[in-house]
Amino acid sequence: MMQSRTHTCGELRMEHVGQTVTLAGFLENVREVSQNLAFAVLRDFYGTTQVVIENEAMMAAVKPLNKESTIQVTGVVRERDSKNPKLPTGDIEVVPSEIKVLGRCRHNELPFPINRSREADESARLKYRYLDLRNPAVKDNIVLRCNVVSALRQAMTAHNFLEITTPILTASSPEGARDYLVPSRKHPGKFYALPQAPQQFKQLLMASGFDRYFQIAPCFRDEDARGDRSPGEFYQLDMEMAFADQEDVFAVLEDVLPPIFAKYGAYNIASTAPFARIPYLESMEKYGTDKPDLRIDLTVTDATEVLGSCGFGPFEGSTVKAVPVTGFTATRKQIDKLCADVEVQSGEKVYWFRYDENGEIVGGIAKFVQPIKDQVVSALGLEKGSFVGLTASSKKLTAQKTAGVLIKMLPALAPQHMDKERYEFCWIVDFPMYEICDESGELEFCHNPFSMPNGGLEILKKAAAGAVDPLSITAFQYDLVCNGVELSSGAVRNHDPEIMIEAFQLVRLGEEDVKAKFPAMYNAFTYGAPPHAGIAPGVDRMVMLLAGEDSIREIIPFPMNKNAQDLMMGAPSFVEPKQLEELNIICTKKEDESEI
């Protein structure tokens, strides 16, 4: 028995009829029928129960209360005359003999109706998140998150991984995003950084002799929000394995994830091992993205040879990509909107034509395609009644990426090309080790500087000597993708100091730079480190997919808004001058408070 109740609001059934019970919860609603008859709904974490007011004393206790007041009800359970089969407690009701106010709601009007809070403005939801979370539909996502995290822990422990926590206050490190910095009071002018990931610590654990590590790790990155990314902090299932390679990592996750997705997912079908493995270059060529949604059966076809010289200006001297779609019945208005939406997301235009049921080329750029109709139909393998979306750019990668955006948007107009209610996993493998930075035009690491290059030290020395193009070097890097969402990046680690130095020299960083930027890891590896590999699936993204949500904020208990503000707590906030003085900090610029 609990202090304020004998039962929860989701517990009572017909077998409790005749019993005297005590319930406690939020007053969700009161419907007055007459002077001494009213029906109240009491809600707690577990469900709702109908309370029937049938006398003057109980009416006097309830009538002054605002919705969402917390109350304690003691009364007798009886069978309802008018049952509600939609509710677990719909066969019974409670007739109270005592109603006690535990916490009075002092507001006549709520910021939004609790059970319809998801329809409210997001700013209001975040400011009054404690009310938003009272909505069972919102609460259920947080319960799901808890269950998934528990299942992940159990599965990892069953695979002989040890849960080890790593530091939150650490050194700033070039991980690819902005650090959150924490000033040191005892060391003026120096700063800690919140970890963007436990990358170096988990590799140091492998060098320390631990065999299998994991944690549900908090990570901090000062970056802008997206639908699948929360600003500020996020959590990942961080793992690392000693004496392991890519296959070992794949085997663990292919065993751990499918049962969790099948059990907790909005869809009850999930890929089974082995997951599809797609090389990065093939994924870009075939799907126009390194995050393909394999539920969609549309692919990209190269049309440069057949359409590059058709006379249409944007195709001249460009790479041309085509996405053929069979059974396409959308209107011209819908097609125009599709093209506009792709342009908004990709920054590039989309062109199109149709190969209609009569075997004619119509619509869009048809006048340029019609003279070479037979060649185009043959090259693209077109069926009558098809639509063809086209992208073009002087940069092959741009044309590919625009086609990838088009593929993800097309199922809205051609739903038969997407088997939506399932989870399709795939591994994207063989990522390029290096790329050319758009801003500097110089060679940079493409993915993860701590990855082992395919070919080891030999391939790096050849690249340094000019015998091999560094852009052709691939790495043992891999991404886990589910339904078009990147769940995780991982790699076989570069555990050899000699290979590490050679890899960094190609991006203009010498041995002393490596020692200065990564002193602990470099020094640890000089004492002999085992080969190791790891990965870190994002817990937030995982739960978002399982819940069938489009925004990651729906599965985080207290999320920030898109501007990295906590509207409920008022963070970030100004601090007292004395606090800044203790930290030896002078603010040279302050945000305009009128704009906050």
NORLINHU-V488066 format. One record per pair of residues at least 24 apart in sequence whose C-alpha atoms are under 8 Angstrom apart, sorted by sequence separation. I is the first residue (numbers start at 1). J is the second residue. D is the distance in whole Angstrom. If there is no record, write none. Layout:
# NORLINHU-V488066
i/j/d
I/J/D
I/J/D
This chain:
# NORLINHU-V488066
i/j/d
73/97/8
74/98/5
169/193/6
170/194/6
171/195/8
195/219/6
196/220/5
214/238/5
215/239/7
299/323/6
300/324/8
451/475/6
452/476/6
73/98/6
74/99/7
169/194/5
170/195/7
194/219/8
195/220/6
196/221/5
214/239/4
298/323/7
299/324/8
359/384/6
451/476/6
452/477/8
497/522/6
73/99/5
168/194/6
169/195/7
194/220/6
195/221/8
213/239/5
214/240/7
298/324/7
358/384/7
451/477/7
72/99/6
73/100/7
168/195/6
212/239/7
213/240/5
298/325/7
355/382/7
357/384/5
71/99/7
72/100/5
167/195/8
212/240/6
213/241/7
355/383/7
356/384/5
357/385/5
497/525/6
71/100/6
72/101/6
212/241/5
355/384/6
356/385/4
448/477/8
496/525/6
497/526/6
71/101/4
72/102/7
211/241/6
212/242/6
355/385/6
356/386/6
447/477/8
495/525/6
496/526/8
70/101/6
71/102/5
211/242/5
354/385/7
355/386/5
69/101/8
70/102/5
71/103/7
166/198/7
210/242/7
211/243/8
354/386/6
355/387/6
9/42/7
69/102/8
70/103/5
354/387/5
355/388/8
496/529/8
9/43/6
10/44/8
69/103/6
70/104/6
206/240/8
353/387/6
354/388/6
495/529/6
9/44/6
11/46/8
69/104/5
70/105/8
166/201/7
206/241/7
352/387/7
353/388/6
495/530/7
8/44/7
9/45/8
10/46/5
11/47/8
68/104/8
69/105/4
166/202/8
206/242/6
352/388/5
353/389/7
434/470/7
435/471/6
495/531/6
9/46/6
10/47/4
12/49/8
30/67/8
62/99/8
68/105/6
202/239/8
203/240/7
352/389/5
433/470/8
434/471/6
494/531/8
495/532/7
8/46/6
9/47/5
10/48/6
29/67/6
58/96/7
61/99/7
66/104/8
67/105/7
202/240/7
351/389/6
352/390/6
433/471/7
493/531/7
8/47/8
9/48/5
10/49/7
27/66/8
28/67/6
58/97/7
61/100/8
65/104/7
66/105/6
350/389/7
351/390/5
432/471/7
434/473/7
452/491/8
460/499/8
492/531/8
493/532/6
9/49/5
27/67/5
28/68/6
49/89/6
58/98/7
65/105/7
66/106/7
180/220/7
198/238/8
350/390/6
351/391/6
432/472/7
433/473/6
434/474/8
451/491/6
452/492/6
492/532/6
493/533/5
26/67/8
27/68/5
48/89/7
49/90/8
52/93/7
54/95/8
58/99/7
66/107/7
67/108/8
179/220/7
180/221/6
350/391/5
432/473/6
433/474/5
451/492/6
452/493/5
453/494/8
457/498/8
461/502/7
492/533/4
493/534/8
26/68/5
27/69/5
50/92/8
51/93/6
52/94/6
53/95/7
66/108/6
179/221/6
180/222/6
349/391/7
350/392/8
432/474/4
433/475/5
451/493/5
452/494/4
457/499/5
460/502/6
464/506/7
491/533/6
492/534/7
26/69/6
27/70/6
50/93/5
51/94/5
52/95/5
53/96/7
178/221/6
179/222/6
348/391/8
431/474/5
432/475/6
448/491/8
450/493/6
451/494/5
452/495/8
456/499/7
460/503/6
490/533/8
491/534/6
26/70/4
27/71/7
49/93/7
50/94/6
51/95/6
52/96/7
177/221/6
178/222/5
430/474/5
431/475/6
450/494/5
490/534/6
491/535/7
25/70/5
26/71/6
49/94/8
51/96/7
177/222/7
178/223/7
430/475/6
431/476/7
457/502/7
490/535/4
24/70/7
25/71/6
177/223/7
430/476/6
431/477/6
489/535/6
490/536/7
24/71/6
25/72/7
429/476/7
430/477/6
431/478/7
488/535/7
489/536/6
24/72/4
429/477/6
430/478/7
488/536/5
489/537/7
23/72/6
24/73/6
164/213/7
429/478/5
488/537/4
22/72/7
23/73/5
161/211/8
162/212/6
163/213/6
164/214/6
165/215/6
428/478/5
429/479/7
450/500/7
487/537/5
488/538/6
22/73/5
23/74/6
161/212/5
162/213/5
163/214/5
164/215/6
427/478/6
428/479/5
487/538/5
22/74/4
160/212/7
161/213/5
162/214/6
163/215/5
165/217/8
350/402/8
427/479/6
428/480/7
21/74/6
22/75/7
161/214/6
312/365/8
427/480/5
428/481/7
20/74/7
21/75/6
348/402/7
426/480/6
427/481/6
449/503/8
487/541/6
20/75/5
21/76/6
346/401/8
425/480/7
426/481/5
449/504/8
487/542/7
20/76/4
21/77/7
312/368/6
324/380/7
326/382/8
346/402/6
425/481/6
426/482/7
485/541/8
19/76/6
20/77/6
311/368/6
326/383/7
328/385/6
425/482/4
480/537/8
18/76/6
19/77/6
156/214/7
310/368/6
322/380/8
324/382/7
326/384/8
327/385/6
328/386/6
424/482/5
425/483/7
17/76/8
18/77/5
310/369/7
326/385/6
327/386/6
328/387/6
346/405/7
423/482/6
424/483/6
17/77/5
18/78/6
326/386/4
327/387/8
342/402/7
345/405/8
423/483/6
16/77/6
17/78/5
325/386/5
326/387/6
16/78/8
17/79/6
307/369/8
310/372/8
324/386/7
325/387/5
445/507/7
324/387/6
325/388/6
342/405/6
443/506/7
444/507/6
14/78/8
324/388/4
342/406/6
443/507/6
14/79/7
323/388/6
324/389/6
442/507/8
322/388/6
323/389/5
5/72/8
149/216/8
322/389/6
323/390/6
342/409/8
4/72/7
322/390/5
306/375/7
307/376/8
321/390/6
322/391/7
306/376/6
320/390/7
321/391/5
320/391/6
321/392/6
338/409/7
320/392/4
338/410/8
306/379/7
319/392/5
320/393/7
318/392/6
319/393/6
13/88/8
17/92/7
318/393/5
319/394/6
13/89/6
303/379/8
318/394/4
319/395/7
12/89/6
14/91/7
303/380/7
315/392/6
317/394/7
318/395/7
319/396/6
10/88/7
11/89/7
13/91/7
14/92/6
314/392/7
315/393/8
318/396/8
321/399/6
10/89/6
13/92/6
301/380/7
314/393/8
320/399/7
321/400/7
334/413/8
12/92/7
319/399/7
323/403/7
322/403/7
321/403/7
330/413/6
323/407/7
329/413/8
330/414/8
152/237/8
328/413/8
329/414/8
328/414/6
327/414/8
325/414/8
45/136/8
159/252/8
156/256/7
300/400/8
155/256/6
300/403/7
152/256/7
300/404/8
152/260/8
299/407/7
151/260/7
298/407/6
289/400/7
296/407/8
148/260/7
288/400/4
289/401/6
296/408/8
284/397/8
287/400/8
288/401/5
288/402/7
285/400/7
288/403/5
289/404/5
293/408/8
296/411/7
148/264/7
284/400/6
287/403/8
288/404/4
284/401/7
287/404/6
288/405/7
298/417/7
144/264/7
287/407/8
297/417/6
296/417/6
297/418/6
296/418/4
295/418/5
296/419/7
295/419/5
295/420/6
295/422/8
295/423/8
295/424/6
294/424/6
293/424/7
294/425/8
291/428/8
290/428/7
283/428/7
278/426/7
280/428/6
276/425/7
277/426/6
278/427/6
279/428/6
280/429/6
275/425/6
276/426/5
277/427/5
278/428/5
279/429/5
280/430/6
281/431/8
275/426/5
276/427/6
277/428/6
278/429/6
279/430/5
280/431/5
269/421/7
270/422/6
271/423/6
275/427/7
277/429/7
279/431/7
280/432/8
268/421/8
269/422/5
270/423/5
271/424/5
267/421/5
268/422/7
269/423/6
270/424/6
271/425/6
266/421/8
267/422/5
270/425/8
267/423/7
261/423/8
295/483/7
292/481/7
293/482/7
294/483/6
291/481/6
293/483/4
294/484/7
291/482/8
292/483/7
293/484/4
292/484/5
293/485/8
291/484/5
292/485/8
291/485/6
291/486/6
246/476/7
246/491/7
246/492/6
245/492/6
267/546/8
265/545/7
266/546/6
265/546/4
266/547/6
264/546/6
265/547/6
266/548/6
265/548/8
249/533/7
249/534/6
261/546/7
245/531/8
249/535/7
243/530/6
244/531/6
245/532/7
246/533/7
242/530/6
243/531/5
244/532/5
245/533/6
242/531/6
243/532/5
244/533/6
242/532/4
241/532/5
242/533/7
240/532/7
241/533/5
240/533/6
241/534/6
240/534/4
239/534/6
240/535/7
238/534/8
239/535/6
238/535/6
239/536/6
238/536/4
237/536/5
238/537/7
236/536/6
237/537/5
236/537/5
237/538/6
236/538/4
237/539/6
235/538/6
236/539/5
234/538/8
235/539/6
236/540/7
234/539/8
235/540/6
234/540/7
229/541/8
228/541/6
204/520/8
228/544/8
204/521/6
207/524/6
203/521/8
207/525/7
204/524/7
200/521/7
207/528/7
207/529/5
228/550/8
230/552/7
206/529/7
207/530/6
216/539/8
227/550/7
228/551/6
229/552/6
230/553/7
206/530/7
227/551/5
228/552/5
227/552/6
206/532/7
232/560/8
203/532/8
230/559/7
231/560/7
230/560/7
231/561/8
231/562/7
230/562/8
231/563/8
232/564/7
231/564/5
225/561/8
226/562/8
225/562/5
224/562/7
225/563/7
224/563/7
225/564/8
224/564/8
173/517/7
173/518/8
149/539/8
148/543/7
188/583/7
189/584/7
188/584/6
185/582/6
145/543/6
185/583/5
144/543/7
184/583/7
185/584/8
183/583/6
144/547/8
141/547/7
145/555/7
141/554/7
142/555/6
141/555/5
142/556/7
142/557/6
138/554/7
138/555/8
133/557/8
129/558/7
126/558/8
126/559/7
126/560/8
126/561/7
123/561/8
127/566/8
129/568/7
126/566/8
127/567/5
128/568/6
126/567/6
127/568/4
126/568/6
127/569/8
123/567/7
